[in-house]
Amino acid sequence: MIRFSAKYFATIDDKGRVVLPSALKKMMAGEAEKPVAIEMDVYSNCLNIYPEEHWGEKVREFESRLNQFDERDIELLEQFYENFTSVKMAANGRINIPTEFMKHSKIRKDVVMVGMGKLIRLWDANEYETRKGDRKPLREMYKEKLGNKPETE
């Protein structure tokens, strides 16, 4: 199973093509040249890139939580499918990012790729740095979510 990690830097050309750094290509191993899913993140101005196997898991999980006879669930499912596309990755690890997805994520030229387990987050470098800003709230969240947990017996 693929588990992405670390932060990488790359550039994207005027045609929306970006090449995965070699470390990420190695992590993908047997998945290279297979389709990847690109999703416009609903919470941030970034893109999520999933190998085919992990994307399939996400789709199945998402669909299993919805009622196909509920109008709101149908609208949510429609938006879910509007926000992603599947693209083939070239042998050299190049991915073509659709224009609409570039606009959503405000990607211009320099990008940051962050490995996050089952996916890679793709950010415009300036957007990423702006978002990172003050790390104090993040430290507080670590403490709240992970610190001082009572021991279990």
Contact map, one row per residue, 1 for C-alpha under 8 A:
111000000000000000000000000000000000000000000000000000000000000000000000000000000000000000000000000000000000000000000000000000000000000000000000000000000
111100000000000000000000001100000000000000000000000000000000000000000000000000000000000000000000000000000000000000001100000000000000000000000000000000000
111110000000000000000000001000000000000000000000000000000000000000000000000000000000000000000000000000000000000000111110000000000000000000000000000000000
011111000000000000000001001000000000000000000000000000000000000000000000000000000000000000000000000000000000000000111111000000000000000000000000000000000
001111100000000000000000000000000000000000000000000000000000000000000000000000000000000000000000000000000000000001111000000000000000000000000000000000000
000111110000000000000000000000000000000000000000000000000000000000000000000000000000000000000000000000000000000001110000000000000000000000000000000000000
000011111000000000000000000000000000000000000000000000000000000000000000000000000000000000000000000000000000000111100000000000000000000000000000000000000
000001111100000000001000000000000000000000000000000000000000000000000000000000000000000000000000000000000000000111000000000000000000000000000000000000000
000000111110000000001000000000000000000000000000000000000000000000000000000000000000000000000000000000000000011110000000000000000000000000000000000000000
000000011111000001111000000000000000000000000000000000000000000000000000000000000000000000000000000000000000011110000000000000000000000000000000000000000
000000001111100001100000000000000000000000000000000000000000000000000000000000000000000000000000000000000000111000000000000000000000000000000000000000000
000000000111111111100000000000000000000000000000000000000000000000000000000000000000000000000000000000000001111000000000000000000000000000000000000000000
000000000011111111000000000000000000000000000000000000000000000000000000000000000000000000000000000000000000100000000000000000000000000000000000000000000
000000000001111110000000000000000000000000000000000000000000000000000000000000000000000000000000000000000000100000000000000000000000000000000000000000000
000000000001111110000000000000000000000000000000000000000000000000000000000000000000000000000001000000000000000000000000000000000000000000000000000000000
000000000001111111000000000000000000000000000000000000000000000000000000000000000000000000000001111001000000000000000000000000000000000000000000000000000
000000000001111111100000000000000000000000000000000000000000000000000000000000000000000000000111100000000000000000000000000000000000000000000000000000000
000000000111100111110000000000000000000000000000000000000000000000000000000000000000000000000111100000000000000000000000000000000000000000000000000000000
000000000111000011111000000000000000000000000000000000000000000000000000000000000000000000011110000000000000000000000000000000000000000000000000000000000
000000000100000001111101100000000000000000000000000000000000000000000000000000000000000000001110000000000000000000000000000000000000000000000000000000000
000000011100000000111111100000000000000000000000000000000000000000000000000000000000000000001000000000000000000000000000000000000000000000000000000000000
000000000000000000011111110000000000000000000000000000000000000000000000000000000000000000000000000000000000000000000000000000000000000000000000000000000
000000000000000000001111111000000000000000000000000000000000000000000000000000000000000000000000000000000000000000000000000000000000000000000000000000000
000100000000000000011111111100000000000000000000000000000000000000000000000000000000000000000000000000000000000000000000000000000000000000000000000000000
000000000000000000011111111110010000000000000000000000000000000000000000000000000000000000001000000000000000000000000000000000000000000000000000000000000
000000000000000000000111111110000000000000000000000000000000000000000000000000000000000000000000000000000000000000000000000000000000000000000000000000000
011100000000000000000011111110000000000000000000000000000000000000000000000000000000000000000000000000000000000000000000000000000000000000000000000000000
010000000000000000000001111111110000000000000000001000000000000000000000000000000000000000000000000000000000000000000000000000000000000000000000000000000
000000000000000000000000111111110000000000000000000000000000000000000000000000000000000000000000000000000000000000000000000000000000000000000000000000000
000000000000000000000000000111110000000000000000000000000000000000000000000000000000000000000000000000000000000000000000000000000000000000000000000000000
000000000000000000000000000111111100000000000000001100000000000000000000000000000000000000000000000000000000000000000000000000000000000000000000000000000
000000000000000000000000100111111100000000000000000000000000000000000000000000000000000011101000000000000000000000000000000000000000000000000000000000000
000000000000000000000000000000111110000000000000000000000000000000000000000000000000000111101000000000000000000000000000000000000000000000000000000000000
000000000000000000000000000000111111000000000000001100000000000000000000000000000000000110000000000000000000000000000000000000000000000000000000000000000
000000000000000000000000000000001111100000000000001100000000000000000000000000000000011110000000000000000000000000000000000000000000000000000000000000000
000000000000000000000000000000000111110000000000111100100000000000000000000000000000011110000000000000000000000000000000000000000000000000000000000000000
000000000000000000000000000000000011111000000001111100100000000000000000000000000001111000000000000000000000000000000000000000000000000000000000000000000
000000000000000000000000000000000001111100000011110000000000000000000000000000000001111000000000100000000000000000000000000000000000000000000000000000000
000000000000000000000000000000000000111110000011100000000000000000000000000000000011100000000000000000000000000000000000000000000000000000000000000000000
000000000000000000000000000000000000011111001111000000000000000000000000000000000011000000000000000010011000000000000000000000000000000000000000000000000
000000000000000000000000000000000000001111111111000000000000000000000000000000000010000000000000000000000000000000000000000000000000000000000000000000000
000000000000000000000000000000000000000111111000000000000000000000000000000000000000000000000000000000000000000000000000000000000000000000000000000000000
000000000000000000000000000000000000000011111000000000000000000000000000000000000000000000000000000000000000000000000000000000000000000000000000000000000
000000000000000000000000000000000000000011111100000000000000000000000000000000000000000000000000000000001000000000000000000000000000000000000000000000000
000000000000000000000000000000000000000111111110000000000000000000000000000000000000000000000000000000011100000000000000001000100000000000000000000000000
000000000000000000000000000000000000000110011111000000000000000000000000000000000000000000000000000000011100000000000000111100000000000000000000000000000
000000000000000000000000000000000000011110001111100000000000000000000000000000000000000000000000000010001000000000000000111000000000000000000000000000000
000000000000000000000000000000000000111110000111110000000000000000000000000000000000000000000000000000000000000000000011110000000000000000000000000000000
000000000000000000000000000000000001111000000011111000000000000000000000000000000000000000000000000000000000000000000011110000000000000000000000000000000
000000000000000000000000000000000001110000000001111111100000000000000000000000000000000000000000000000000000000000000111000000000000000000000000000000000
000000000000000000000000000100100111100000000000111111100000000000000000000000000000000000000000000000000000000000000110000000000000000000000000000000000
000000000000000000000000000000100111100000000000011111110000000000000000000000000000000000000000000000000000000000000000000000000000000000000000000000000
000000000000000000000000000000000000000000000000011111111000000000000000000000000000000000000000000000000000000000000000000000000000000000000000000000000
000000000000000000000000000000000000000000000000011111111100000000000000000000000000000000000000000000000000000000000110000000000000000000000000000000000
000000000000000000000000000000000001100000000000011111111110000000000000000000000000000000000000000000000000000000000000000000000000000000000000000000000
000000000000000000000000000000000000000000000000000111111111000000000000000000000000000000000000000000000000000000000000000000000000000000000000000000000
000000000000000000000000000000000000000000000000000011111111100000000000000000000000000000000000000000000000000000000000000000000000000000000000000000000
000000000000000000000000000000000000000000000000000001111111110000000000000000000000000000000000000000000000000000000000000000000000000000000000000000000
000000000000000000000000000000000000000000000000000000111111111000000000000000000000000000000000000000000000000000000000000000000000000000000000000000000
000000000000000000000000000000000000000000000000000000011111111100000000000000000000000000000000000000000000000000000000000000000000000000000000000000000
000000000000000000000000000000000000000000000000000000001111111110000000000000000000000000000000000000000000000000000000000000000000000000000000000000000
000000000000000000000000000000000000000000000000000000000111111111000000000000000000000000000000000000000000000000000000000000000000000000000000000000000
000000000000000000000000000000000000000000000000000000000011111111000000000010000000000000000000000000000000000000000000000000000000000000000000000000000
000000000000000000000000000000000000000000000000000000000001111111000000000000000000000000000000000000000000000000000000000000000000000000000000000000000
000000000000000000000000000000000000000000000000000000000000111111100000000000000000000000000000000000000000000000000000000000000000000000000000000000000
000000000000000000000000000000000000000000000000000000000000011111110100110010000000000000000000000000000000000000000000000000000000000000000000000000000
000000000000000000000000000000000000000000000000000000000000000011111100110000000000000000000000000000000000000000000000000000000000000000000000000000000
000000000000000000000000000000000000000000000000000000000000000001111110110000000000000000000000000000000000000000000000000000000000000000000000000000000
000000000000000000000000000000000000000000000000000000000000000000111110110000000000000000000000000000000000000000000000000000000000000000000000000000000
000000000000000000000000000000000000000000000000000000000000000001111111110000000000000000000000000000000000000000000000000000000000000000000000000000000
000000000000000000000000000000000000000000000000000000000000000000011111111000000000000000000000000000000000000000000000000000000000000000000000000000000
000000000000000000000000000000000000000000000000000000000000000000000111111100000000000000000000000000000000000000000000000000000000000000000000000000000
000000000000000000000000000000000000000000000000000000000000000001111111111110000000000000000000000000000000000000000000000000000000000000000000000000000
000000000000000000000000000000000000000000000000000000000000000001111111111111000000000000000000000000000000000000000000000000000000000000000000000000000
000000000000000000000000000000000000000000000000000000000000000000000011111111100000000000000000000000000000000000000000000000000000000000000000000000000
000000000000000000000000000000000000000000000000000000000000000000000001111111110000000000000000000000000000000000000000000000000000000000000000000000000
000000000000000000000000000000000000000000000000000000000000001001000000111111111000000000000000000000000000000000000000000000000000000000000000000000000
000000000000000000000000000000000000000000000000000000000000000000000000011111111100000000000000000000000000000000000000000000000000000000000000000000000
000000000000000000000000000000000000000000000000000000000000000000000000001111111110000000000000000000000000000000000000000000000000000000000000000000000
000000000000000000000000000000000000000000000000000000000000000000000000000111111111000000000000000000000000000000000000000000000000000000000000000000000
000000000000000000000000000000000000000000000000000000000000000000000000000011111111100000000000000000000000000000000000000000000000000000000000000000000
000000000000000000000000000000000000000000000000000000000000000000000000000001111111100000000000000000000000000000000000000000000000000000000000000000000
000000000000000000000000000000000000001110000000000000000000000000000000000000111111100000000000000000000000000000000000000000000000000000000000000000000
000000000000000000000000000000000000111100000000000000000000000000000000000000011111110000000000000000000000000000000000000000000000000000000000000000000
000000000000000000000000000000000000111000000000000000000000000000000000000000001111111000000000000000000000000000000000000000000000000000000000000000000
000000000000000000000000000000000011110000000000000000000000000000000000000000000001111100000000000000000000000000000000000000000000000000000000000000000
000000000000000000000000000000000011110000000000000000000000000000000000000000000000111110000011000000000000000000000000000000000000000000000000000000000
000000000000000000000000000000001111000000000000000000000000000000000000000000000000011111000010000000000000000000000000000000000000000000000000000000000
000000000000000000000000000000011111000000000000000000000000000000000000000000000000001111111111000000000000000000000000000000000000000000000000000000000
000000000000000000000000000000011000000000000000000000000000000000000000000000000000000111111110000000000000000000000000000000000000000000000000000000000
000000000000000000000000000000011000000000000000000000000000000000000000000000000000000011111100000000000000000000000000000000000000000000000000000000000
000000000000000000100000000000000000000000000000000000000000000000000000000000000000000011111100000000000000000000000000000000000000000000000000000000000
000000000000000000111000100000011000000000000000000000000000000000000000000000000000000011111110000000000000000000000000000000000000000000000000000000000
000000000000000011110000000000000000000000000000000000000000000000000000000000000000000011111111000000000000000000000000000000000000000000000000000000000
000000000000000011110000000000000000000000000000000000000000000000000000000000000000001111001111100000000000000000000000000000000000000000000000000000000
000000000000001111000000000000000000000000000000000000000000000000000000000000000000001010000111110000000000000000000000000000000000000000000000000000000
000000000000000111000000000000000000010000000000000000000000000000000000000000000000000000000011111011000000000000000000000000000000000000000000000000000
000000000000000100000000000000000000000000000000000000000000000000000000000000000000000000000001111111000000000000000000000000000000000000000000000000000
000000000000000100000000000000000000000000000000000000000000000000000000000000000000000000000000111111100000000000000000000000000000000000000000000000000
000000000000000000000000000000000000000000000000000000000000000000000000000000000000000000000000011111110000000000000000000000000000000000000000000000000
000000000000000000000000000000000000000100000010000000000000000000000000000000000000000000000000111111111000000000000000000000000000000000000000000000000
000000000000000100000000000000000000000000000000000000000000000000000000000000000000000000000000111111111111000000000000000000000000000000000000000000000
000000000000000000000000000000000000000000000000000000000000000000000000000000000000000000000000001111111110000000000000000000000000000000000000000000000
000000000000000000000000000000000000000100001100000000000000000000000000000000000000000000000000000111111110000000000000000000000000000000000000000000000
000000000000000000000000000000000000000100011110000000000000000000000000000000000000000000000000000011111110000000000000001100000000000000000000000000000
000000000000000000000000000000000000000000001100000000000000000000000000000000000000000000000000000001111111000000000000000100100000000000000000000000000
000000000000000000000000000000000000000000000000000000000000000000000000000000000000000000000000000001111111111000000000001110000000000000000000000000000
000000000001000000000000000000000000000000000000000000000000000000000000000000000000000000000000000001000111111000000000000100000000000000000000000000000
000000000011110000000000000000000000000000000000000000000000000000000000000000000000000000000000000000000011111000000000000100000000000000000000000000000
000000001111000000000000000000000000000000000000000000000000000000000000000000000000000000000000000000000011111100000000000110000000000000000000000000000
000000001111000000000000000000000000000000000000000000000000000000000000000000000000000000000000000000000011111110000000011110000000000000000000000000000
000000111100000000000000000000000000000000000000000000000000000000000000000000000000000000000000000000000000011111000000111110010000000000000000000000000
000000111100000000000000000000000000000000000000000000000000000000000000000000000000000000000000000000000000001111100001111000000000000000000000000000000
000011110000000000000000000000000000000000000000000000000000000000000000000000000000000000000000000000000000000111110001110000000000000000000000000000000
001111100000000000000000000000000000000000000000000000000000000000000000000000000000000000000000000000000000000011111111100000000000000000000000000000000
001111000000000000000000000000000000000000000000000000000000000000000000000000000000000000000000000000000000000001111111100000000000000000000000000000000
011110000000000000000000000000000000000000000000000000000000000000000000000000000000000000000000000000000000000000111111000000000000000000000000000000000
011100000000000000000000000000000000000000000000011001000000000000000000000000000000000000000000000000000000000000111111000000000000000000000000000000000
001100000000000000000000000000000000000000000001111001000000000000000000000000000000000000000000000000000000000000111111100000000000000000000000000000000
000100000000000000000000000000000000000000000001110000000000000000000000000000000000000000000000000000000000000011111111110000000000000000000000000000000
000000000000000000000000000000000000000000000111100000000000000000000000000000000000000000000000000000000000000111110011111000000000000000000000000000000
000000000000000000000000000000000000000000000111100000000000000000000000000000000000000000000000000000000000001111000001111100000000000000000000000000000
000000000000000000000000000000000000000000001110000000000000000000000000000000000000000000000000000000001010001110000000111110110000000000000000000000000
000000000000000000000000000000000000000000000100000000000000000000000000000000000000000000000000000000001111111100000000011111110000000000000000000000000
000000000000000000000000000000000000000000000000000000000000000000000000000000000000000000000000000000000010011100000000001111111000000000000000000000000
000000000000000000000000000000000000000000000000000000000000000000000000000000000000000000000000000000000000000000000000000111111100000000000000000000000
000000000000000000000000000000000000000000001000000000000000000000000000000000000000000000000000000000000100000000000000001111111110000000000000000000000
000000000000000000000000000000000000000000000000000000000000000000000000000000000000000000000000000000000000000100000000001111111111000000000000000000000
000000000000000000000000000000000000000000000000000000000000000000000000000000000000000000000000000000000000000000000000000011111111100000000000000000000
000000000000000000000000000000000000000000000000000000000000000000000000000000000000000000000000000000000000000000000000000001111111100000000000000000000
000000000000000000000000000000000000000000000000000000000000000000000000000000000000000000000000000000000000000000000000000000111111100000000000000000000
000000000000000000000000000000000000000000000000000000000000000000000000000000000000000000000000000000000000000000000000000000011111111000000000000000000
000000000000000000000000000000000000000000000000000000000000000000000000000000000000000000000000000000000000000000000000000000001111111000000000000000000
000000000000000000000000000000000000000000000000000000000000000000000000000000000000000000000000000000000000000000000000000000000001111110000000000000000
000000000000000000000000000000000000000000000000000000000000000000000000000000000000000000000000000000000000000000000000000000000001111111100000000000000
000000000000000000000000000000000000000000000000000000000000000000000000000000000000000000000000000000000000000000000000000000000000011111110000000000000
000000000000000000000000000000000000000000000000000000000000000000000000000000000000000000000000000000000000000000000000000000000000011111111000000000000
000000000000000000000000000000000000000000000000000000000000000000000000000000000000000000000000000000000000000000000000000000000000001111111100000000000
000000000000000000000000000000000000000000000000000000000000000000000000000000000000000000000000000000000000000000000000000000000000001111111110000000000
000000000000000000000000000000000000000000000000000000000000000000000000000000000000000000000000000000000000000000000000000000000000000111111111000000000
000000000000000000000000000000000000000000000000000000000000000000000000000000000000000000000000000000000000000000000000000000000000000011111111100000000
000000000000000000000000000000000000000000000000000000000000000000000000000000000000000000000000000000000000000000000000000000000000000001111111111000000
000000000000000000000000000000000000000000000000000000000000000000000000000000000000000000000000000000000000000000000000000000000000000000111111111100000
000000000000000000000000000000000000000000000000000000000000000000000000000000000000000000000000000000000000000000000000000000000000000000011111111000000
000000000000000000000000000000000000000000000000000000000000000000000000000000000000000000000000000000000000000000000000000000000000000000001111111000000
000000000000000000000000000000000000000000000000000000000000000000000000000000000000000000000000000000000000000000000000000000000000000000000111111110000
000000000000000000000000000000000000000000000000000000000000000000000000000000000000000000000000000000000000000000000000000000000000000000000111111110000
000000000000000000000000000000000000000000000000000000000000000000000000000000000000000000000000000000000000000000000000000000000000000000000010011111000
000000000000000000000000000000000000000000000000000000000000000000000000000000000000000000000000000000000000000000000000000000000000000000000000011111100
000000000000000000000000000000000000000000000000000000000000000000000000000000000000000000000000000000000000000000000000000000000000000000000000000111110
000000000000000000000000000000000000000000000000000000000000000000000000000000000000000000000000000000000000000000000000000000000000000000000000000011111
000000000000000000000000000000000000000000000000000000000000000000000000000000000000000000000000000000000000000000000000000000000000000000000000000001111
000000000000000000000000000000000000000000000000000000000000000000000000000000000000000000000000000000000000000000000000000000000000000000000000000000111
